[in-house]
Amino acid sequence: MSALPADFLEKLRRLLPQDGLLTAPEDLAPYECDALSAYRRRPPAVALPRTEEEISAILNLCRMHNVPVVARGHGTGLSGGALPIEGALLLTLARLNRILMIDPLARTARVQPGVRNLAISQAAAPYGLYYAPDPSSQIACSIGGNVAENSGGLHCLKYGLTVHNILEVRAITIDGDIITLGSRAFDAPGYDLLALITGSEGMLAVIVEITVRLLPKPERAQVLLAAFDSIANAGVAVGQIIAAGIIPAAMEMMDKLSIQAAEDYVHAGYPVGAEALLLVEVDGVNEEVSDGLRVVYEVVKACGATEVRTALDEAERTRFWAGRKAAFPAIGRISPDYYCMDGTIPRGRLPEVLVRIAELSEEYGLPVANVFHAGDGNLHPLILYDANKPGELEKTEEMGGKILETCIAVGGTITGEHGVGVEKLNQMCVQFSSAELEVFHALKAAFDPPGLLNPGKAVPSLHRCAELGAMHVHHGQLPHPELPRF
């Protein structure tokens, strides 16, 4: 932990309330990492502003003193995007947590970045509206973090990722200037900078306000549960449901290990003997849902489903989804540690990728629990390991890298919703050419000329990729990133 200059800290204290700057070791400990807890580094200081004006002044001060800044939401990210770096100020936006306006006529909400994802839907519920993107961490994750990572969730198959559900963002540049990207109108002139900042992982500007799109609650939503004696058959069913013309609100898959863990934890009513489980939700008007469920039932039976059940009421529907949303903590009860991957593939390649993951699991001797957004091909293999065993984390990272490279090889990508952070920097060198990475660096420089906003994250240096290329990166021989481990 590199200390910040004393004169910088003194000026920073003058900009913030008495409790707005943390420097004591015991106060800094909770900010050592995000939810990718394998990598930790204690920040030298944490700023907790309450207003846009304070953020603007802080960023301007950092610019003047050449101090890097790492913005942080609620710390639920899974790629190390909020990992502190040496000599950087950690800027947390958790105190900007107000819902500024709900407009039921325009079906929008204007919120600050520290507002929890689920809180938006709770505030909109009296108007019969809700916010569609629903990450499994929605009870805790912040909307600002969702924008930074372009988060998805169970219902992103039909309703899209964060980028499809926001209209306007106010952000502050490293110079302290406030900019507005997007528009509350149907379209905005100029380049689509709103899409650019969504998923930019805090590297371009600090987001201070978001206008989100709200949707009317569907007349009916019902979940169908289908059990299979083969994970390959379940994978085939995913593609066949879409081919049949049905776009479910959500379609999730779990394998045997995750089914058992979730059932033991939540008691959702899952068939624990099944090799794979599909949860398919159809929503809309009553007739549409009935017709859709009938088609889904026919498809899964034709694909070899051994058991098919439809949630009888809202309570059972909630239980079915509670099991899926609790899958990650459920796995945490049966393994000392797990490493959550986040690759995305074309739906038609799902069976062969699952076979490859099983082969890697056997090769490395590490169990894998598969929990993922099957409908849009976003995989979340959870690699189970024990960080107390020497070398096991490194072995897990190597296996995870091969899973991501498998996703690239079949025409997919290394992230669907968790972002790159520090976790996937090596695989960025596989995914993109040098020319493409140069464009990314040019965009970064246009917004942040001194390179002070979350440096070292999301986009690898060309030098790093050149070194990896010399080590035969395309054959999977990727070195481990030099990161502070716990």
N, C-alpha and C positions, 0 to 999 in steps of 0.2 A: 504494500500500500504506500504509494508515493504521496507525501504531504503536499497540500496546496500552499502557495505563497501566503505568508501571514498578512500582507497588505491586501491581498485579494479577499481573504476570509473576513477581514475587518470591514471592507467595503460591502461585502455580501451581507453581513449582519445588519448593516444600516438599511438595507433594502427590504428586510423581512421582519415580520413580527418576532416577538421574543422566543416563541417556540417554533420558529420557521427554519432554523438551521441546526442540524444534528452533526456533532463532531465526536462525541464520546464513544469509545469502542462498543459499549453495551447497547447504545442506540443505533449504531451502524450495522450490527450483526444481522438483523432481519433483512437487510438490503444486499446481502452478499451474492444472491443469485435470483433467478426467476424459477419457474417450475422445472427447468432442467438443472436439477440440484447437483448433478455430478461435477459441474464446474462452478467454482466459487472464488470470489475475490472481494475483499472488504473495501468499500469506497472510502476515500479520505473525508468526504463530507456529503451530506444529503440536504438538499433544499426542498422545502415544502411550501411553495407559494399558494396563495388563495385567490389571486386575481390575475387577469391578463397583463395589467400594468406591471405587476411584480415580475412576471415571466419575461416580459419585454426588457425590463431593466437588467434582469439576471443575464439574459443572453447577450445583451450589449456589453455588459461587464466582462463576460467570458471572451467575447470577441476582442476587447481591448487588451486583455491579459493573456490571450492565446491559450485559454483553458478549455479542454474538450468537455462536452456535455453529453450525458446519456440520459435520455428521457425514459420514464418508467410509469406504467399504469398501476395495476393491482398485482403485478408480478406473477400472473398465471401463464405466461408464455412458455412454450416448450422447446425453444430453439436457442436459448441463451441470448436473445436480442437485448435484454436489459442487464446483461452481465456488466458490472463495472469494469472500466479499464484503468490502467495505471495513470495517476495524475488527473483523473476526470472528476467533474462534479456530477453527482447523480441528482437529477431533477425529477421529483415525483409529482404527478398531477392528481393524486388521490383526493386532495382537498377541493378541487374544482368539481364538485359533485352535485350540481343543481340541474334540475329539469327546468329550463327557462320558459318553455311554452309548449302546449299541446294544441294543435289546430285541427279540430275534427273535420272541418269543411275541406281543408286542403289535404287532410290525412298526412300530417307531418308532425314531428316533434323536434324542438331545438334544445339541445342538451350540451352540458359541459363534458369534457373527456373522462372525468372520474366517475360518471354515472355508471352503475352496474347495468349490464345488458338486460337482465331480467326486470330491473326496475322500470325500464321504458315500457314494456308490455303491461306491467302492473299499473302504471300511471295512465296508460291509454285504454285499459279495460272498461272503465265506465262509459266510454264512447263506442264500445263494440269494436275496438281496433287493437292491433298488436304489432310488434316488431318481429319480422320473420326470422332473421338469422339467429340460431340458438346453439352456440357451442355447448359442449357438455359442462363447461365451467361457467355457464351463464349466470348462475347464482352469485358468482364472485367476480368474474372478469369485467373489465371496464370497456366502455364503448370506444374510448380513445385507443386502447390497446387493440381492439377489434379492427379499427381502421388501419392502424399501423401494420398489422399482420394480414389484413384482408381475411378475417376469420370466416368460417363457414358454419357448420353445424348439421344436425340431423335433417333439417328441412331445406337444405340448400339445393337439393336436386331439383325441386320445382320452383323455389323462390329465389335462388341465387345466393351468392356470397355477399359479404359486406359491400363490395363495390357496386352491386346491383341494387342496393337498398339505402343508399345515401344520396343526397341532392347537393349539399353544400358543406364546405369545411372552411373554417377560419383558422389560420395558422400564423405563427410568428417565426420569422427568419432569424438566422444567427446574428444579424445586425439589429434585431429588435423591432423590425418592421412587421406590421400586421397585413396579411394578404388574405383575400377571399377567393376560393377556388370552387368552381361549379356555380349553380344557381338554383333558387327555389322554383324557378320556372321550369318548363318542360325541357329546355335545352339552354346551353350557354355558348356565347361566341368564342372563337379562338380555339386553341389546342385544348384537348381534354386533360387538363392538369389535375382535375379531381381524381381521375383514374390513376394518374401517375403517383400522386401522393398516397393513395390507398395501397397498402402493402409495401410502402417505402421504408418501414422499420425505423422511423425516427431519424433517417439520414438526411432529409431535405429540409424539414421545418418541424416546429413543435405545434401540434394540433391543440387548439384551445376551445373550439366549439364545433359541433356537428349538427346538421339538419338531416334527420333520417326520414325515410318513407314509412308510413304506417299502412297496414292492410286491414280490411274488414275481416273479422273472424268468420270462418266458413260456417255454413248452416250445419254441416255434419262432418265429422272426422272419425274414421274408424280404422283400427289396426288389425291386420291379419298376421298371424304367427304361423310359419311353416317350418317344420323340422325335417332334416334330411339325414340319411345314413352315410352321405358322402359330401365332403366340402366341394368337390368338383361339380356335383349335381346342383348344389346351391348356386355355385357360380354361373352355371349354364342358365339357371332359372332367372337370374338377374337380367341377363341380356334378352331372354325371351319375353320377359314382362315389358320391357321397353319396346321390343320389336312388335308386340301386340298392340301398340298404340296407347299404352297407359303410361302417363307420367305421374308416378306417385308423389305425394307430398314428401315422403321420406321412405328410404329403403336401406335398411341396415343389416349387416351380416355379423354373426359371431360364431367362433368355432367352439369345439367341445370344452377346451380348457377355460375359455372366457365365460361360456354358458354356466359351467359348474361354479366358478368363482362368483359370478353375479347372483346366481340363485342362492348360494350359501349366505351371501351378504344382504340381499334385498328381499328374497323370497317373492320373486316376481311371478312365479308359476311357470317357469321355463321347463321344458322336457330335458332333464339332465343327461339322459342316455344318448341324445342326438349328437352326431358328428358336426352338424352345422345348423344354424338357425337364421331364418330370414324374418325380419319385421318389416311389413309393408303397410304404410298408411296411405289411404286414399281420402281426399277431402273435396268439398264442393257442395253443390245442392244435393238434396236427398237422392234423387234419381241417378245422378251422376256417380255418386258413391256406390250405390247398389250395383250398377252396371259394371263399374270398375272392379269391385271386389269379386264379382262373378268371374270376370276375365282372369284376374290374378289367381283365383282358386283353380281354375281350369289349367292354367299354365304351370303352376307349381306341382299339381298332381301329375301332369304329363311329364314333368322333369324328375319325378320320383320322390316327391315329398311323402314322408311316412306318417306325418300327422299335420293337420291343418286346423287352426282354431281362429275364430274371430272374437275380438274383445266384445263382451256382452254389454258393457256399459262404460261410462267415462272413468269409473274407478279402476276397472280392469285395464283400460287403455293407458291410464296413468302408471299403473304397475308395470306393464310391459315396457314402457319407455324408461321408467325409473331404473330397471335392470340394466338397460343399455347405457344410460347416462352415468351409472355408477360402476361401469365396467373397469375403468382405470383404478379407482381406489380399491375395488374388489380384488384386482390382481395384486395390489400392494399388500393384501393380507396373506398371500400365499408365497410371496417371494421377498427376500431382503431388499432387492432393487429391481427396477425394470427400466428399459430404455424404449421410449415411444417413438416409432418412426412415422414418417408422413410423406409417402410418395403417392403419385396419382398416375393411373394407367388407363388406356382405352378399355371400356367395359368388356369387349370381346376377348381381351387377352387375360382376363381374370383367372380362369382355371389354370393356365400354364404358369402364371406368376405365383399362384398359391402353391403349386407343386414345387417351384424353385425355392420358395421360402422354406418349405418343409425339408428340401434337400440341404439348404444352408443350416437349418436347425440341427440336422443330424451331423453334418460335417463339423460344426463348431461345438456340438454337445451342449447347446443352450436351448431350452424350451422357448417356444413362441406362442403367444396368445393373439389370435387375429380378431381384431375388432375394427370395423371400418364402415365408411359410407359407401356401400356397395353400388348404389345407383349411379353415382358420378365417378366411380373408380378411385376414390380417395382412400388409400390403405393406411391402417394404423397398426402394423405388427408391433406387439409389445415383446421385446426380448428380455427374458428373465435371467438375472445374474446376481452375483454376490460381490459387491465392491470390496468386501473385506478379504477376498481371495486375491493374492497378487497376480496381476496381469489379466484378470477377468474383465475389467472395464475396457481395456485396450482390445481384447478379443471381441467384446460386444460391439465396440465402435467399428471394428473392421468388418464384422458381419453386417452391421447396419449399413455401412457404405456399399457393400455388395448388393443389398436389397435395393437401395436407391439407384445404383447403376443398372440393375435389372429393369427398373421402371423406365429409365431412359432408353434402354435397348429395345423395348417394345413400343416405343413411341410416346412415352409418358413424360413426367417431370418429377423433380425431386421434392416438391412441396405442393400441397393442396390448400393448406390453411394455416400451418404453424410458422411459416416463414423460414428464412435461411439462418439468420442470427450468426452465431459462431459455429453451429453444429454442422452445417452442410457446405461450408466454404470450399472444401476440396471437390465436392461433387458439382459445384458451380463451374469448375474448370472443365468438367466432362460435358455438362449440359450446353455450355455456350462457347463460341469461338472467341478468339482474341479480338476480332473486329467488333463483335457484339458487346464484349466486356468494355471495350474502349468507349462505346456509346453510353453505357451505364456510368462510367467514370465521368464522362463529359456532362451528363445530366446532374450528377452529384455536384460537380464543380460550378454549374450554373446557379444552383440554389445555395450552395455552401462553399464559396471560394476558398476559405482557409481550411476546410475539411475538419471542422470541429464537432459536427453533430454525429454522434454514435460512430466514430471511426472504427475501422476494422471489422465491421459487421456486414453481412448480406452480400457484398460484392468483393470478391478476392482481388488482390493486386495482380497485375499482369506478370510481375516477377514471380509471385507464388505459383501461378499456373505454368509458367515456363519451367520452373523447377520440377513441378509434378510431371510435366510432359517428358522431361529428361529421365524420369523414373518410371516411364511406361504407364502413365496414368490410365490409358484406355484398356489396359489389361488388368485393371483393378488393384494395382500395387500402389495404394495411396498411403502416404505417411500420416500418422496421427497429428492433428493440430496441436501446437504447443499451448495448452490451456491450463489454468490453475484448477487442479482437481481436489475434490474433498476426500 
